[in-house]
Amino acid sequence: MKRLVTAICLLLLILGISCFSLYILERDLGELQQLALELRYQTPPEQLEEKSQQLFDRWNQKEELLVVFVRHDTLDQLTALLAELPSLARHGEHGHFYSEVDVTLARLDDLLDSARPTYRNLL
């Protein structure tokens, strides 16, 4: 009987940690996606450098916790993409800037989709 209770407690603990990690990922990646979408569609060109630097700073804050849940190579790729944005905005390369923001949005979306426990991800 003690083994059954221990097994159920461990199962509940694993389920709780999984739900907590999914909540953290959805919250943080959703916030970053929202900032990137605002940067893409609502920011005037003269504020792109400042807003992209704010996005990169926010990414660095969130990455400290995301490292626990997400593979490091994926996070490194996103860090490299986001680090380029302020420089591209500073030099006026708006076409390349917006394409990098689109790539960043796609990678954030893929990262969020891969974290969700869907049928496709479980197989």
Disulfide bonds with the S-S distance in Angstrom:
none
